Amino acid sequence: MVGHDARLVLPPTVKASEEELRRNLPDFDDIALSLAEKNGVCVRPMVLKRIDTTTGRHEFIPVPCGATLESVCRPCARKSQRLRMMQCREGWHLDTEPDTAPRAPHPDQEHLIAYRADLLGEYTEAVEEQRNSDRSELAAEIAWVDTELSTLGMRGKTPPLPDPGSDHDDGDGDPDEPAARRHRSTRRRDDVTDLPRQPVDKSRSIGREYAGRFRPSMFITLTLDSYGPVHRDDGTPLDPDRYDYARAAWDAVSFAALVDRWIQNLRRVIGWEIQYFAAVEPQRRGAPHIHLALRGTVPREVIREVTRATYRNIWWPTPDRVVYGRDDARPVWDHDSATFLDPDTREPLPSWDEAVDAIGDDDNPAHVARFGVQVHYKGILAGTPEADRHIGYLCKYLTKSVGETLEGASPRQHAHYDRLHQALCATPCSPRCAVWLAYGIVPKGATRRMEPGRCKGRAHRRSTLGLPGRRVLCSKRWTGKTLGDHKADRAAFVRGVLAAIGIDKPAPDPNRFTWSTIAPGTRIPSRSRLLLAAIKERTAWRLEYDRALSAIADPPPPPPICSAIGGSADPGRGDV
């Protein structure tokens, strides 16, 4: 029998198990992050300072990060994916030409342009008379005008100010003549067939209607050529030593230019401005391929003929011999001539322009990019489950990086991807690529920090394997709208549903608030507090929206969001 003052002593194993269980419990931040993801709230918001120009009140507002990868922020990536799906669906089967006419300039914009012209004249006079103080003040005023023009909705960039250190003269009293433009023969290669060419009707971008009611469109997949036999299960080469990794790297680097040429050839053959929405994805073997949603229909034989006859000549110097390795003697940067010198002879290395000029008319291009023989073609009708399925397939992998898509599942796959990465590291990605230094050529815009064979471009990263930076390619007249316009359409739809039951959610006035970054050292609310406030606001919005939908007898159709991967029309943070 145990006395009243006796205490229960747990065995050491029980204590250890309780401590281990307690260590594995989620903390407050983990629970808040999980709840934020379930409610579609950004988990890594950027805090900005918002000032109300009417009342003078300022507050700290968490702004969504806008990430497009789930590994960074799942809610923002899913929201971006839904917007892309909305954009794809809205433009795929259009039956009227989208309105792409530019808006008329605002009178305030015209006044600012006239004011900038006067400032530019005074700035030029200050530069000529070497009045540095006036020049600095005028430059600051011109920068303010440029900011105001952008705020009022101007597209593009303003022309840069003239460089005060350049007189556009080489010192002999005569202005420098512009460099002679290089011309290459546009004659098609002898090993490809000629394509018929028609004048392109730029006013037409929609397809043909059949039987007075059907207007189908196309879903096309284009792949690159084979570089050697591969295993069917994982895409790795049967014989890695005979696999053409060099050509695979060149094709990956020039893939975007090849796609542009294919679209150009197709438009010239059919004679009208066909529009496209495309997604670039890697195959299991590591080579990029593209899925295109084309508006309208083109005969299958025309698609195959254009694919066979499309090529892209890369007129770059042929990088056939490595001159400077990373561990060997490297070129020396000369500050006076702003170029690299040979470490032994101290002679300047040939520049990019000199190397390109050395290519003769009878020489072959450094690489010729072509598509493979496999072309997938399918006609799609609007409003069918097949259209939903293909839209979901187009946007399925937009929330994942190339590295996540190409995760090697076996040592054989890892070795294959590593070999392809090594070939990409030895292949120049652009005229400004530092890899040219390894072949004894000074690239365009060279700086002293460049190292031979080491470029920070996306094409040389192991996580991208040469794929272009843009995973989504969309033509200008696909919908005539930007992603911001599509987001505004969703917000307008939600405001209309709420207004039907008396809940007024006016569109925010862009001129009422000013936004600014937060100075270092400023005390701001903690991340957990911001997440809880955003979750509370999001939950209130969802309740209002659900109540409005249940109260409306005949609710309006939701905006065109594909439901293939869980898209919905509920308001997200920042949509209202």
Secondary structure, DSSP 4 states (H G I P E B T S, - for coil): ---TT------HHHHHHHHHHHHTS--HHHHHHHHHHHTT--SSPEEEEEEETTT--EEEEEE------TTT-HHHHHHHHHHHHHHHHHHHT-SS----PPPPPPHHHHHHHHHHHHHHHHHHHHHHTT-HHHHHHHHHHHHHHHHHHHHTT--S-PPPPPPTT--SB-SSSSBPPPPPPP----PPPTTSPPPP----BTT--S---BTTTB--EEEEEEEEPP-S-B-TTT--BSSTTTS-HHHHHHHHHTHHHHHHHHHHHHHHHHSB---EEEEEEE-TTS-EEEEEEESS---HHHHHHHHHH-EEEE-S----S----SSSPPPEEETTTTEEE-TTT-PBPPBHHHHHHT--TTSPPSEEEEEEEEEEEEEE-TTSHHHHHHHHHHTTTTTS-HHHHT--SSHHHHHHHHHHHHHHHTS--STT-GGGGGGT-BPTT--TT-BTTB--SGGG-TTTTT--S-SEEE-TTTTS--HHHHHHHHHHHHHHHHHTTT---PPP-TTTEEEEPPPTT-----HHHHHHHHHHHHHHHHHHHHHHHHH-SSPPPPPS--TTTT---PPPTTT-
